[in-house]
Amino acid sequence: MSPLQILFLLLALSTALNLAVAAGLLTHRSGAGIPQAILTGAGAAATTLGIYLAAVAAYG
């Protein structure tokens, strides 16, 4: 892996974690419990990374 590819992978990970935290906080503030908020955030992170890795596989 080139340094540029590693940088983009870290950027995708950072984006996924930011989206996961935002989704979890939004879910918790809307009245759901903490377990549901964690599951929602984890689902958002997995979806974000899945889309990124699918794009890498398609174009890489």
Stockholm file with secondary structure:
# STOCKHOLM 1.0

chainA/1-60         MSPLQILFLLLALSTALNLAVAAGLLTHRSGAGIPQAILTGAGAAATTLGIYLAAVAAYG
#=GR chainA/1-60 SS CCHHHHHHHHHHHHHHHHHHHHHHHHHHHTTCCHHHHHHHHHHHHHHHHHHHHHHHHHHC
#=GC SS_cons        CCHHHHHHHHHHHHHHHHHHHHHHHHHHHTTCCHHHHHHHHHHHHHHHHHHHHHHHHHHC
//
